[in-house]
Amino acid sequence: MRSIASRISVMSGEGALSVFARAKELEREGRSIIHLELGEPDFHPAAPVNDALKRAIDGGRDRYCAVAGLPKLRQAIADYLAGTRGLNVSAANVVVAPGCKIAFFLAMMALLDSGDEVLYPDPGFPGFASITLGLGGVAVPFTLSERNHLQPDPGEIAAKITRRTKILITNSPSNPTGTVYHDEIQRQLAQLAVEHDLLVISDEIYARITYGDPYISMMRYPGMQDRTIIIDGFSKSFAMTGWRLGYAIAPVAIAEALEMLAVNSYTCVAEFSQYAAIEALKDREGATPRMVQEFAKRREQFVRDLNEVPGWRCPPPEGAFYAWVNIADTGVSAEELCRILLEDAGVAAIPGAAFGAAGADYVRFSFASSRETLREAVERIQAVSSAWQKSTVGK
């Protein structure tokens, strides 16, 4: 048998999915597991969204359709971004994809040549480095550290830019840290992009889920309109994870390249789900603001309770729905701690190193579950905390 392509050997999986698989095994054995590993809202789409889907199916909207997305949906996305982020884009800038991962993958495929360097946040979404490597690029991390309040350091990024640097990846709000990049930080990143002629891929899937100042997109800064590719979708803001609906916003020339890649891969996104997406963007019932308000309450409760666990330290996230917990003071590795949590307490969480080397002393929890579930999770954690309290005795 011929060998598998070498690109597969340099790519990586996702820690969240690995933990999820083990958690499901334990559930099949009859164990009670609290799932805090996946970034999946426990909400469901609003009733008008589901009704729109049913009407589309009943109306025969199950055919091949425009490769870049239904014209009505592309225009609706442009209007939505104008209303929620103050962006001036047109339908011609929008390419609809079956999920944000595919939108990101195709953007990287359209832009990256072998040997090109890509700057990406560490800790960060695992796909940033994995896809870069799989496409023959060079993945160059920049650190989100506590001493810098988990913000990117423009000085560090500037020092890592070379003549081969082509793409800067930003992710605000961040997965896994919950960081919302500050205005001045983003302004400096935009200046670096313009100065060094970099393309910026801005992962904005959590843009609607913030707990402080209004969100500012990277595309808003001077000189960024023609060099920014936004990746966004419906999974988080509209609780449509399983629908697999994402999109890219890009300069027309790049959007056309993405469309060419779509022709050669998935052809088009399911027509009926696109009609439902149009309804989701209207949000007639205010489902998204209500969901975010509930996330804010969970954030307050969960962060407070996590900070009562011996040896744990958790700053409040500014966006998304993740708690990024520093567990260095426990004296136990994050991997061992997560094993204890899952196997002994029935709480599934992700070791921080799954998001990059800079996450080695951290654990990520999703607080996209009910307040009651989160309260029970902390009670279970406290019940097994003696396992790491003993390891620090005498230190």
C-alpha positions as CSV (number, residue, x, y, z in Angstrom):
1,M,0.0,0.0,0.0
2,R,1.3,3.5,-0.9
3,S,2.0,5.8,2.1
4,I,-0.3,8.5,3.4
5,A,0.6,12.0,2.3
6,S,3.3,13.5,4.6
7,R,1.1,16.5,5.4
8,I,-1.0,14.4,7.7
9,S,1.9,13.6,9.9
10,V,2.4,17.3,10.8
11,M,-1.2,18.0,11.5
12,S,-2.8,17.5,15.0
13,G,-6.2,16.7,16.3
14,E,-8.3,18.6,18.9
15,G,-7.9,17.9,22.6
16,A,-11.6,18.8,23.2
17,L,-12.7,16.0,20.9
18,S,-10.3,13.5,22.4
19,V,-11.6,14.3,25.9
20,F,-15.2,14.2,24.6
21,A,-14.6,10.7,23.2
22,R,-13.3,9.4,26.5
23,A,-16.2,11.0,28.4
24,K,-18.7,9.3,26.1
25,E,-17.0,6.0,26.8
26,L,-17.4,6.5,30.5
27,E,-21.1,7.4,30.0
28,R,-21.6,4.2,28.1
29,E,-20.2,2.4,31.2
30,G,-22.9,4.1,33.3
31,R,-20.9,7.0,34.7
32,S,-22.4,10.4,35.2
33,I,-20.3,13.0,33.3
34,I,-20.6,16.7,33.3
35,H,-19.4,17.9,29.9
36,L,-17.5,21.2,30.1
37,E,-15.0,20.3,27.4
38,L,-16.9,21.3,24.2
39,G,-17.7,24.9,23.2
40,E,-21.3,24.2,22.5
41,P,-24.1,26.4,23.8
42,D,-26.8,24.5,25.7
43,F,-29.4,26.6,23.9
44,H,-31.1,25.8,20.6
45,P,-32.0,28.0,17.6
46,A,-35.0,30.3,18.1
47,A,-38.4,29.0,16.9
48,P,-38.5,31.2,13.8
49,V,-35.2,29.7,12.6
50,N,-36.5,26.2,12.8
51,D,-39.8,27.3,11.2
52,A,-37.8,28.8,8.3
53,L,-36.0,25.6,7.8
54,K,-39.2,23.6,7.7
55,R,-40.8,26.0,5.2
56,A,-37.7,25.8,3.0
57,I,-37.8,21.9,3.0
58,D,-41.5,21.8,2.4
59,G,-41.0,24.4,-0.4
60,G,-38.5,22.2,-2.2
61,R,-35.5,24.3,-1.3
62,D,-33.2,21.2,-1.4
63,R,-31.4,21.7,-4.7
64,Y,-27.9,22.7,-5.8
65,C,-27.5,26.4,-5.3
66,A,-25.0,29.2,-5.8
67,V,-21.5,28.1,-4.8
68,A,-20.7,31.2,-2.7
69,G,-24.1,31.1,-1.0
70,L,-27.6,32.2,-1.7
71,P,-27.5,35.9,-2.9
72,K,-30.1,36.7,-0.2
73,L,-28.0,35.2,2.5
74,R,-24.8,36.9,1.4
75,Q,-26.6,40.2,1.4
76,A,-28.1,39.4,4.8
77,I,-24.7,38.7,6.2
78,A,-23.3,42.0,4.8
79,D,-26.3,43.9,6.4
80,Y,-25.8,42.0,9.7
81,L,-22.2,43.0,9.9
82,A,-23.0,46.6,9.2
83,G,-25.5,46.6,12.0
84,T,-23.6,44.7,14.6
85,R,-19.9,45.6,13.8
86,G,-20.2,48.8,11.7
87,L,-18.5,47.1,8.7
88,N,-18.9,48.3,5.1
89,V,-18.9,45.1,3.1
90,S,-21.1,43.9,0.2
91,A,-22.5,40.5,-0.8
92,A,-19.5,40.2,-3.2
93,N,-17.2,39.9,-0.1
94,V,-19.1,37.0,1.4
95,V,-18.5,33.3,0.8
96,V,-20.7,30.9,2.7
97,A,-19.2,27.6,3.9
98,P,-20.2,24.4,5.7
99,G,-18.7,25.6,9.0
100,C,-16.0,28.1,10.1
101,K,-13.3,25.5,10.0
102,I,-13.8,25.0,6.3
103,A,-13.9,28.7,5.7
104,F,-10.6,29.1,7.6
105,F,-9.1,26.1,5.8
106,L,-10.0,27.4,2.4
107,A,-8.7,30.9,3.3
108,M,-5.4,29.4,4.2
109,M,-5.3,27.3,1.1
110,A,-6.0,30.3,-1.0
111,L,-3.3,32.5,0.6
112,L,-0.5,30.2,1.8
113,D,2.4,29.0,-0.3
114,S,5.0,26.5,0.9
115,G,7.4,28.2,3.3
116,D,5.2,31.2,4.1
117,E,5.2,32.1,7.7
118,V,2.0,32.5,9.7
119,L,1.8,34.3,13.1
120,Y,-0.8,32.8,15.4
121,P,-1.8,33.1,19.1
122,D,-0.5,30.6,21.7
123,P,-2.6,29.5,23.4
124,G,-5.1,29.4,20.6
125,F,-7.4,27.3,18.5
126,P,-5.5,24.1,17.5
127,G,-6.4,24.4,13.8
128,F,-4.4,27.6,13.4
129,A,-1.0,25.8,13.6
130,S,-2.2,22.4,12.3
131,I,-3.7,23.7,9.1
132,T,-0.6,26.0,8.6
133,L,1.7,23.0,8.8
134,G,-0.5,20.8,6.7
135,L,-0.4,23.3,3.9
136,G,3.4,23.6,4.0
137,G,3.5,26.8,5.9
138,V,5.7,27.7,8.9
139,A,3.6,28.2,12.1
140,V,5.1,31.0,14.3
141,P,3.4,31.4,17.7
142,F,3.0,34.6,19.7
143,T,2.2,34.3,23.4
144,L,-0.9,35.3,25.3
145,S,0.5,35.5,28.8
146,E,-1.0,36.4,32.1
147,R,1.7,39.0,32.7
148,N,0.3,40.8,29.7
149,H,-3.3,40.2,30.8
150,L,-3.6,37.5,28.0
151,Q,-3.4,40.2,25.4
152,P,-1.1,39.9,22.3
153,D,2.2,41.7,22.7
154,P,2.7,43.8,19.5
155,G,6.4,44.1,20.3
156,E,6.8,40.3,20.4
157,I,4.9,40.0,17.1
158,A,6.9,42.7,15.5
159,A,10.1,40.9,16.5
160,K,8.9,37.7,14.8
161,I,8.0,39.2,11.5
162,T,10.4,38.2,8.7
163,R,10.4,38.6,4.9
164,R,8.6,35.3,4.7
165,T,5.8,36.3,7.1
166,K,2.5,36.5,5.1
167,I,-0.4,36.0,7.5
168,L,-1.2,37.2,11.0
169,I,-4.1,35.3,12.7
170,T,-6.1,37.1,15.4
171,N,-8.8,35.6,17.5
172,S,-10.9,38.0,19.6
173,P,-12.7,37.0,21.7
174,S,-10.2,34.2,22.2
175,N,-10.6,30.5,22.4
176,P,-9.4,29.3,24.9
177,T,-8.6,32.4,27.1
178,G,-11.7,34.5,26.6
179,T,-9.5,37.5,25.9
180,V,-11.0,40.4,24.0
181,Y,-8.2,42.3,22.3
182,H,-8.0,45.9,23.5
183,D,-8.5,48.7,21.0
184,E,-5.0,50.0,21.3
185,I,-3.5,46.5,20.9
186,Q,-5.5,45.9,17.7
187,R,-4.6,49.3,16.4
188,Q,-0.9,48.4,16.8
189,L,-1.5,45.0,15.1
190,A,-3.2,46.8,12.2
191,Q,-0.3,49.1,11.9
192,L,2.1,46.2,11.8
193,A,0.0,44.5,9.1
194,V,0.0,47.6,6.9
195,E,3.7,48.3,7.5
196,H,4.8,44.8,6.6
197,D,2.1,44.1,4.0
198,L,0.6,41.2,5.9
199,L,-2.8,39.6,5.4
200,V,-4.9,39.2,8.6
201,I,-7.2,36.4,9.2
202,S,-9.5,37.5,12.0
203,D,-11.4,34.7,13.7
204,E,-14.5,36.5,15.0
205,I,-16.8,33.6,15.8
206,Y,-17.3,34.9,19.3
207,A,-17.8,38.5,18.4
208,R,-21.3,38.7,19.7
209,I,-20.4,37.1,23.1
210,T,-18.7,39.8,25.1
211,Y,-19.1,41.2,28.6
212,G,-17.7,44.7,28.4
213,D,-17.0,47.3,25.8
214,P,-18.5,47.1,22.3
215,Y,-16.6,44.7,20.0
216,I,-14.3,46.2,17.4
217,S,-13.5,44.1,14.3
218,M,-9.9,44.1,12.9
219,M,-11.4,45.3,9.6
220,R,-12.4,48.6,11.2
221,Y,-8.9,49.9,11.5
222,P,-7.1,52.1,8.9
223,G,-5.8,50.1,6.0
224,M,-7.4,46.9,7.0
225,Q,-10.4,46.7,4.7
226,D,-8.4,45.3,1.8
227,R,-6.1,43.0,3.8
228,T,-8.5,41.4,6.4
229,I,-10.4,38.1,6.0
230,I,-13.0,37.6,8.7
231,I,-14.0,34.1,9.7
232,D,-17.4,33.9,11.4
233,G,-20.5,31.7,11.5
234,F,-23.7,30.6,13.2
235,S,-22.5,28.0,15.7
236,K,-21.9,30.2,18.8
237,S,-24.0,33.4,18.4
238,F,-27.1,31.6,17.2
239,A,-26.6,28.2,18.9
240,M,-26.5,26.4,15.6
241,T,-23.4,24.1,16.1
242,G,-24.7,21.1,14.3
243,W,-26.0,23.0,11.3
244,R,-22.4,23.6,10.1
245,L,-22.8,27.1,8.8
246,G,-19.9,29.5,8.5
247,Y,-18.7,32.2,6.2
248,A,-15.7,34.3,5.2
249,I,-15.6,38.0,4.5
250,A,-12.8,38.9,2.2
251,P,-11.6,41.3,-0.5
252,V,-13.3,40.4,-3.8
253,A,-10.2,38.9,-5.3
254,I,-9.8,36.6,-2.3
255,A,-13.5,35.8,-2.2
256,E,-13.3,34.7,-5.8
257,A,-10.4,32.4,-4.9
258,L,-12.4,30.9,-2.1
259,E,-15.3,30.3,-4.5
260,M,-13.0,28.5,-6.8
261,L,-11.9,26.2,-3.9
262,A,-15.5,25.7,-3.0
263,V,-16.3,24.6,-6.5
264,N,-13.5,22.0,-6.1
265,S,-14.6,20.8,-2.7
266,Y,-18.1,21.1,-1.2
267,T,-19.9,22.6,-4.3
268,C,-22.4,24.5,-2.1
269,V,-23.9,24.6,1.3
270,A,-27.4,23.0,1.8
271,E,-30.0,25.3,0.4
272,F,-32.6,24.8,3.1
273,S,-30.2,25.6,5.9
274,Q,-29.2,28.9,4.2
275,Y,-32.9,30.0,4.3
276,A,-32.9,29.3,8.0
277,A,-29.7,31.3,8.4
278,I,-31.3,34.3,6.9
279,E,-34.0,34.1,9.6
280,A,-31.4,33.7,12.3
281,L,-29.6,36.9,11.3
282,K,-32.9,38.8,11.8
283,D,-33.2,37.5,15.4
284,R,-36.7,38.7,15.7
285,E,-37.1,37.4,19.2
286,G,-33.7,38.8,20.6
287,A,-32.4,35.3,21.2
288,T,-28.8,36.2,20.9
289,P,-28.8,39.1,23.5
290,R,-30.8,36.9,25.9
291,M,-28.3,34.1,25.5
292,V,-25.4,36.4,26.2
293,Q,-27.1,37.8,29.3
294,E,-27.4,34.3,30.6
295,F,-23.7,33.5,29.8
296,A,-22.8,36.6,31.8
297,K,-24.6,35.3,34.8
298,R,-22.9,31.9,34.4
299,R,-19.5,33.6,34.0
300,E,-19.9,35.5,37.3
301,Q,-21.0,32.4,39.2
302,F,-18.5,30.0,37.7
303,V,-15.4,32.1,37.9
304,R,-16.2,33.0,41.5
305,D,-16.6,29.3,42.4
306,L,-13.5,28.1,40.5
307,N,-11.4,30.6,42.4
308,E,-12.4,28.9,45.6
309,V,-10.8,25.6,44.5
310,P,-7.4,25.2,46.2
311,G,-4.5,26.1,44.0
312,W,-6.7,27.5,41.2
313,R,-6.7,31.0,39.7
314,C,-9.2,32.2,37.1
315,P,-9.4,35.7,35.8
316,P,-12.9,36.7,34.5
317,P,-13.0,36.2,30.7
318,E,-13.9,39.3,28.6
319,G,-15.7,37.3,26.0
320,A,-16.7,33.8,24.7
321,F,-17.8,31.2,27.2
322,Y,-14.5,29.7,28.5
323,A,-12.9,29.8,31.9
324,W,-9.1,29.7,31.5
325,V,-7.8,28.4,34.9
326,N,-4.2,28.6,36.0
327,I,-3.5,25.4,38.0
328,A,0.3,25.9,38.4
329,D,0.0,26.2,42.2
330,T,-1.5,22.7,42.5
331,G,1.9,21.1,41.7
332,V,0.1,18.7,39.4
333,S,0.3,18.7,35.6
334,A,-2.8,19.9,33.8
335,E,-3.0,16.5,32.0
336,E,-3.0,14.6,35.3
337,L,-5.5,17.1,36.9
338,C,-7.9,16.7,34.0
339,R,-7.5,12.9,34.3
340,I,-8.5,13.1,37.9
341,L,-11.4,15.4,37.1
342,L,-12.8,13.1,34.4
343,E,-12.1,9.7,35.9
344,D,-12.8,10.4,39.6
345,A,-15.1,13.4,39.5
346,G,-16.9,12.9,36.2
347,V,-16.1,16.4,35.0
348,A,-14.7,16.8,31.5
349,A,-12.2,19.6,30.9
350,I,-9.3,20.3,28.5
351,P,-5.6,20.5,29.5
352,G,-4.3,23.8,28.3
353,A,-1.4,22.4,26.3
354,A,-4.0,21.2,23.8
355,F,-4.1,24.9,22.8
356,G,-0.3,25.4,22.5
357,A,2.8,25.2,24.6
358,A,1.9,28.4,26.5
359,G,-1.1,26.7,27.9
360,A,0.8,24.0,29.8
361,D,-0.2,25.3,33.3
362,Y,-3.9,25.8,32.5
363,V,-7.2,24.0,32.1
364,R,-10.1,25.2,30.0
365,F,-13.7,24.8,31.0
366,S,-16.7,25.8,28.9
367,F,-19.4,27.5,30.9
368,A,-22.0,27.0,28.1
369,S,-24.0,24.8,30.5
370,S,-26.7,25.7,33.0
371,R,-25.8,27.4,36.3
372,E,-27.1,24.4,38.2
373,T,-24.8,22.1,36.2
374,L,-21.8,24.4,36.7
375,R,-22.5,24.5,40.4
376,E,-22.6,20.7,40.6
377,A,-19.4,20.5,38.6
378,V,-17.5,22.7,41.1
379,E,-18.9,20.6,44.0
380,R,-17.5,17.5,42.3
381,I,-14.2,19.2,41.7
382,Q,-13.9,20.3,45.3
383,A,-14.7,16.7,46.4
384,V,-11.5,15.4,44.6
385,S,-9.3,18.4,45.3
386,S,-7.5,16.6,48.0
387,A,-5.7,14.7,45.2
388,W,-3.6,17.8,44.4
389,Q,-3.7,19.4,47.8
390,K,-1.7,16.4,49.2
391,S,0.9,16.9,46.5
392,T,1.7,20.4,47.7
393,V,2.2,19.4,51.3
394,G,5.7,20.4,52.5
395,K,6.4,22.6,49.5
